[in-house]
Amino acid sequence: MDAGMALEGTVSDYATKDNVIRVKSVFPETDFEDVFSLRKSVYTYEGFLNAVGKFSAFCGEHKLKKTNGDAWTDDDACRRELATLFAHINQETGGGKWNTGL
């Protein structure tokens, strides 16, 4: 990722950003509801998309190459970025064990 800086101010037009449109196509709201079923109600899909819109490089650029030398598609690269983000969130929060009684 070349530009990990957030955009300044609010991003009222986040839904029109290319990276947000890509995230919506590879990670629809139904998947969000399933993956984050134990979240607090303040964390919404729209809030997630708004945050994605603040970081234009997130799911907005890729330079990854597959091991055979072929380039990843933008959607493939975005899925990998989302998986990395969610794995990090899971690691840092304990995977939600406090909600399940484990």
N, C-alpha and C positions, 0 to 999 in steps of 0.2 A: 504494500500500500504506500503510495507516494505522499498522500496528503491526509494525515490522520487528524487534522484540526476540524473543530466544529464550526459551522457557520455562525456568525454573530446574530444575536437577537432571536426573535421568534421566527418560525418557518411556517407561515400561514398557508403557503402553497405547497406544503410537503407532499401532498397526494399526487402532484403533477411531476415530481422529480423522477428521473429515469430509474434511479436505484430503488426508490420506494415501489414503483410499478413492478420492477423485477422481483423484489421481495414478496410482494403480494401474489405474484404468479407462481413462485416456487415454495412459498410458505403461507398458504391461505389461512383465513381466520379460524376455520375448523381445526386445522393442525395446531394453531396457537392455543385454542381452547383445550385441546387434548394434551399437549405437552405441558402446559402451565395450568393444569386443572386445580392445583393446590395453592395458587397465588392469591394474594389479597386483592380485593375488588378494585382497588385504586390502580392496579396494573392492567391496562386494557390493550387490546390489539391496536386501536387507533393511537394510543400513547406510544406504543412500540414503533409504529410506522412514523410517527412524528419524530421520535429519536433517530430513526434511520435517516430521515430527511435532513437532520442536522449534520450528518457526516456523509457528504456526497461521495467520498471514496469507498465507503462501505457498500459492497455489492455494486459498485459503480466502475470498478476497474479490475483488471486481472492480468497477471503476467505469468501465471503458473503453466508449467508444461507437464504433461503426463510422462511417465517413465519411458515410454516409447518415442518421445519427442513431439507427439502431437499436442496442439494447444487445447486447453480446456475451453469449453463454451462459456459465455458470460453466466448462463444459468448454473452450469456445473461449479464454476468458481464461487458463485453466490451461495450455493448449497454448502460448500466447504466452509465458507466464512461463517455462515449461520451455525453450522455444527460446531465450529471452534468456539464461537461466542457462547453457545448454550452449554458446552462442556465446561467452559470456564465458570459460567454462572453456577452450574451444578457443583463444581468443586468448591467455590468460594462460599456457597450457602449451605453446604452439607446435604444437598439434594432434597431438601424439604422434609427431613426425618422428624423435625419437631412437630409437624402437622399430622403425622401418621401414627405416632405413639411408639415408634421403633426405638 
